[in-house]
Amino acid sequence: MDKAIGHVADVDVVALEVSFEHQDRTIVHRAVPGVPTPYVSAIVDLSGGGVVKANLLNVEPSPDKVRFGMDVRLTTAVAGVDDEGAEAVQFGYEPA
């Protein structure tokens, strides 16, 4: 790495588990222009340790549909498309 930028010393690579549990969430109703609402912003506990903040996808953004402790799985979705048709891909979680 370029020393002008900085140096990363001895970083451990850790494989994350593929099963998760939804820990906490907020249903977002206001966002910047162009971001559809409502959506669910969540904190997800990884079964092998660690915590991730991400959106819950493919679920109705309602307290009746998003339960604490529900099992979720990693997924990807198109976040947007630029003027040339290139897709921006986001990760998130969906009900398992």
C-alpha positions in Angstrom: 0.0 0.0 0.0 1.2 3.5 -0.7 2.8 5.0 2.5 1.3 8.4 1.6 -2.2 6.9 2.1 -1.4 4.7 5.1 -0.5 1.2 6.0 -2.7 -1.7 7.2 -0.9 -4.0 9.6 -1.8 -7.6 10.0 -5.5 -7.7 9.3 -7.2 -11.0 10.0 -9.7 -12.3 7.4 -12.8 -13.8 9.1 -15.5 -15.9 7.3 -18.9 -14.8 8.4 -21.7 -17.2 9.1 -24.6 -17.5 6.6 -27.4 -17.5 9.2 -28.5 -14.4 11.0 -31.1 -13.1 13.5 -32.8 -9.8 13.2 -32.0 -7.9 16.5 -33.5 -4.4 16.1 -35.1 -2.2 13.4 -36.5 1.1 12.5 -39.1 1.7 9.8 -37.9 4.7 7.9 -40.6 7.0 6.5 -38.5 10.0 5.4 -35.5 10.0 3.1 -33.7 12.0 0.6 -35.4 12.6 -2.8 -35.3 9.5 -4.9 -35.1 7.0 -2.1 -38.4 5.1 -1.8 -40.0 4.9 1.6 -41.0 3.3 3.8 -38.2 0.8 4.3 -36.7 -1.2 7.2 -33.3 -0.3 8.5 -32.1 -3.2 10.8 -29.3 -4.4 13.0 -28.6 -8.1 12.4 -26.7 -10.4 14.7 -24.5 -12.9 12.8 -24.7 -16.4 14.3 -20.9 -16.7 14.3 -20.4 -13.4 16.0 -20.6 -9.8 14.8 -23.3 -7.3 14.0 -24.3 -5.8 10.7 -26.5 -2.7 10.0 -28.4 -3.2 6.7 -31.8 -2.9 5.2 -34.4 -5.7 5.4 -35.6 -6.4 1.8 -38.5 -8.2 0.4 -40.7 -7.7 3.5 -43.6 -5.4 4.1 -42.3 -2.4 6.3 -44.8 -3.0 9.1 -44.3 -3.9 12.7 -46.7 -6.8 12.2 -44.4 -8.3 9.5 -40.9 -7.5 10.9 -40.5 -9.4 14.2 -37.6 -9.1 16.6 -35.5 -12.3 16.5 -36.8 -13.5 13.1 -34.4 -15.5 11.0 -33.0 -13.6 8.0 -30.6 -14.4 5.1 -28.2 -12.4 3.1 -29.4 -11.2 -0.3 -28.6 -8.6 -2.9 -30.8 -6.2 -4.9 -30.4 -3.4 -7.4 -30.1 -0.1 -5.6 -30.3 2.0 -8.7 -29.3 2.4 -12.4 -27.2 5.1 -13.9 -27.9 6.9 -17.2 -25.8 4.3 -19.1 -27.7 1.4 -17.6 -25.1 0.2 -15.1 -26.7 -1.2 -12.0 -25.5 -0.4 -8.4 -26.0 -3.5 -6.3 -26.7 -3.4 -2.5 -26.7 -6.1 0.0 -29.4 -6.6 2.6 -31.3 -9.3 4.5 -34.6 -10.9 3.8 -36.8 -13.2 5.8 -35.4 -16.8 5.8 
